[in-house]
Amino acid sequence: MAMSIMVSNYFVLPLIESFSSLSFLKKRLLQIRWLIVTILIYLSYIFYLYVSKNNLIVNIGLISFTAVLQFVPVIIGGLFWEKANRFGAIAALLSGFFIWFYTLIIPQFEKSNWISSSIIENGLFDIALLKPTELFGMVGFTSIPHAVFWTMIFNISAFIIGSLMSKSTEVESKVARDFIGILDKKTLESYNGDLEKNVNLNEKMELFKNILNQYLSKDKTKKTIQRLKEKFVLDDNSNITILELSKLYTSVERALAGTLGTAGAYKVLKKSNIFSEEESNNLSKVYTDILKNMRISPEEFSKKINYFKEKEKLLNEHSEQLEEKILERDKELEARIKAEDEIRTLNETLEVKVEDRTKQLKQSNKDLQKSMIELKQAQENLIESEKMAGLGELVAGVAHEINTPVGLSLTGITHFMSMAEELSKHYEKDELSEEEFEDFINTSKELSASINVNLQKTAQLVRSFKQVAVDQSSDEQREFDLLEYINEILVSLNNVTKKTKIKVNVNCSQKIMMNSYPGAISQILTNLIINCLKHAYAKDEENSIDIDIHEESEIIHLTFRDYGKGVPLENMSKIFNPFFTTSREDGGSGLGLSIIYNLITTKLEGNIICESIEDKGTVFKIELPNKK
């Protein structure tokens, strides 16, 4: 899908723009992308049949990754180097892909007997320095590092030289400025000067509509135009200022960018001549007058705009708070008036009211007792749901972790069966050579060793997951090695932890045999680790979690420490309360730490305390009796 979007935006669309007879295809971009996807998959299948069928999938993957690597210098250069341009990028990609093709694909053709082996053995034109696997005399390296080294040398060199020797176009310069200065760029949202409304709105909206109709459906164009009118509060029969036209232009460009890309949308609107020469001059004059009248530099102007934006935001927030206070005061006055009326009525019929209220109180007590029973049951159900959710995550971890070794084993067995079938055919036709038989034996040994290693890894994973799953679903007490069991818990959580850059370290200097409830300990550590990954660290942050364990006088001391955001002081007294959470909008139930507290203090008869400093981290100190 990514390739199809790139091909359609940067090859098909320019082709359509170049030939007016192809303009009917502008509204068929989605179908064109489907067709490109189909062609790419078909070409991949052809490649598999005739080039890579005899290769393991890992070799094909490494060759593909080396090809994708050719985009990295261009991407990084485009983000951080303002002089980078299209000519340099094309030169880099062409040179990089040529060397990749020569050093990695040519040897594949030779293995498939598509070309003679002389180019591998003697080099191109019998020049030894041009051997695909030993380019320029570089020996002693495997194919992938060899190819990566030379492709990057040619790629980066061509990128730098090509960009320096060619001049960037206006579009390239605009895109470069947008990306490189994106963190420093400030936008002027509004200007309250006295501007003349001399731009015909209907005429400009008709131009925008015609442009959008070329690339969007009529219904989507109509919705886009209507959304713009609502956003800018436009009157169909009125004129607008040149600044309002500029805002409309920017919004239409963003709408087109979703379909054509940023550069494509810029080109289409630039060719449409939305701004007449006079209007362009007026717009430039407006911005010039703004800075001239303020007698400040553009940088100072940008700072002032940011200041007034912040001031306006604070005023709006203050206004909203005042409105809330007024509403609260009105509600309070209504409640007082109502209370006074009730007191007056109560005084008139006091005895009847007392009797009625007594009956209501008794009924309320009964309802309250019933509600307490239902609430307790609901809490037990929620805790059980959390427990089952943990088991669900464990099952997902099992499926994900064993998928890779099982998949590799299946690939190896499939390849082995294919080789065996091919050998059998040659043997039956009496065409089996000694060299082919030796190749079969050597490859069989490699495949057998690979399959054996992956199946052993699968068995080990299943054993670890099985023990943790049994303990989580059981409440039985047993004796177990605490450090070994914690490592099994971490294996079961690998599906969650490996998606982050947080490393979990376990420090235990002594062998501790613990007689307790392993299921409860599993749930405690699982909730602590998941809670830490969700709340303590930002996404993609690199850091660690330390778990320190030691035993003194038959008491297990377990310290769980992170180095993340910490807990605000006002929340420290509430973190173990049921249903307390700071991420309710993200689906948090607030039961994680409450369940931990109840398991430790009741079932395990231990104790837990929490210490935290904002921006420095949080420590949970747990003491558990070892019931030997």
Secondary structure, DSSP 8 states (H G I E B T S, - for coil): -HHHHHHIIIIIHHHHHH-GGGGGGGGGHHHHHHHHHHHHHHHHHHHIIIIITTS-HHHHHHHHHHHHGGGHHHHHHHHH-TT--HHHHHHHHHHHHHHHIIIIIHHHHHHTTSS-THHHHH-GGG-TTEETTEETT--S--HHHHHHHHHHHHHHHHHHHHHHHS---HHHHHHHHHHHTTTT--------S-----EEHHHHHHHHHHHHHHHS-HHHHHHHHHHHHHHHT--TTSEE-HHHHHHHHHHHHHHHHHHH-HHHHHHHHHHTT-S-HHHHHHHHHHHHHHHHHHT--HHHHHHHHHHHHHHHHHHHHHHHHHHHHHHHHHHHHHHHHHHHHHHHHHHHTHHHHHHHHHHHHHHHHHHHHHHHHHHHHHHHHHHHHHHHHHHHHHHHHHHHHHHHHHHHHHHHHHHHHHHHHHHHHHHHTT---HHHHHHHHHHHHHHHHHHHHHHHHHHHHHHHHHHHHHHHT----EEEEHHHHHHHHHHHTHHHHTTSEEEEEEEE-S--EEEE-HHHHHHHHHHHHHHHHHHTS-TT-EEEEEEEEEEETTEEEEEEEE-SS---GGGGGGTTSTT--S-GGGT--S-HHHHHHHIIIIIS--EEEEEEETTTEEEEEEEEE---
